């Protein structure tokens, strides 16, 4: 069974930094694209950043220049380095990955989410 687990969330002051991690585990043959999404109170879920298997990246305009997505394919892990965070970054952050499980077709998997709160 495939599972994605996020970690690294918490309370941080404006201007501070935080690094989120998401590790995929289970019976996995391959992982293609991976990404981070977030949902703030009263708002729809939005794409924050994604990274392809080849290392290509996409970012939401609101986080460009502040956040960096990266991955360690050997560890089946994706990271989100969050610098110069703002109160509007407060949200539940979700990890997403396209996973090829053993003897099953490609599927889209989600983590349980990790809370990031930016406040002084």
C-alpha positions in Angstrom: 0.0 0.0 0.0 1.3 3.5 -0.9 1.4 6.2 1.7 2.5 9.8 1.7 3.4 11.4 5.0 4.1 15.1 5.4 6.2 16.6 8.1 7.8 19.9 9.1 4.8 22.1 9.6 4.3 24.3 12.6 4.3 27.9 13.8 6.7 30.3 12.3 7.1 34.1 12.5 6.7 36.3 9.4 10.0 36.5 7.6 11.1 33.1 8.9 11.8 29.9 7.2 10.4 26.4 7.3 11.1 23.2 5.4 8.3 20.7 4.6 9.1 17.1 3.8 6.9 14.4 2.2 8.1 10.8 2.1 6.3 8.2 0.0 6.5 4.6 1.3 5.0 1.2 0.4 5.3 -1.0 -2.6 6.5 1.5 -5.1 8.1 1.0 -8.5 8.4 4.6 -9.6 7.3 8.1 -8.8 6.7 10.7 -11.5 5.6 14.2 -10.7 5.4 15.4 -7.1 3.9 18.6 -5.7 2.7 20.7 -2.8 -0.8 22.1 -2.5 -2.3 24.2 0.2 -5.7 25.2 1.5 -6.3 28.2 3.7 -9.4 28.8 5.8 -12.2 29.9 3.5 -10.2 29.4 0.3 -10.0 26.7 -2.3 -7.1 24.3 -2.5 -4.4 25.7 -4.7 -1.2 24.4 -6.3 1.9 25.8 -4.5 4.7 24.1 -6.5 5.4 20.9 -8.4 8.4 19.1 -9.7 8.7 16.6 -12.5 10.8 13.5 -12.6 13.3 15.4 -14.7 13.5 18.3 -12.2 11.3 20.8 -14.0 9.4 23.0 -11.6 6.2 25.2 -11.5 5.3 27.7 -8.8 2.3 29.7 -7.9 2.9 33.4 -8.5 2.4 34.1 -4.8 5.4 32.0 -3.8 7.9 32.6 -6.6 11.2 33.7 -5.3 10.4 32.6 -1.7 9.7 28.9 -2.0 11.8 26.2 -3.5 10.6 22.6 -4.3 13.1 19.8 -4.6 13.2 16.1 -4.5 15.4 13.1 -3.6 14.2 10.4 -5.9 16.4 7.8 -4.1 14.4 8.5 -0.9 11.0 9.0 -2.6 10.9 12.3 -0.9 9.8 15.8 -1.9 10.7 19.0 0.0 9.3 22.5 0.1 11.8 25.1 1.4 9.7 28.1 2.5 11.7 31.3 3.0 10.5 34.8 4.0 7.1 33.4 4.9 4.1 35.7 5.2 0.9 35.4 7.2 -1.0 34.7 4.0 1.0 31.5 3.7 -0.9 30.1 6.6 -2.7 26.9 5.4 -2.7 23.2 5.5 -0.1 21.9 3.1 -0.7 18.7 1.2 1.8 16.5 -0.6 0.8 14.9 -3.9 2.6 12.4 -6.1 2.0 10.3 -9.2 3.0 6.8 -8.1 3.4 3.5 -9.9 2.8 0.8 -7.3 4.0 -2.7 -7.7 1.6 -4.6 -10.1 -0.8 -1.7 -10.2 -1.4 1.2 -12.7 -0.2 4.7 -12.1 -2.2 6.5 -9.4 -2.5 9.9 -7.8 -1.8 9.9 -4.1 -2.2 12.5 -1.3 -0.7 13.0 2.1 -2.8 13.8 5.2 -1.6 17.4 5.3 0.5 19.4 7.7 -0.5 22.8 9.2 1.7 25.8 8.6 0.9 28.9 10.7 2.7 32.2 10.1 2.1 34.6 12.9 3.9 36.9 15.2 
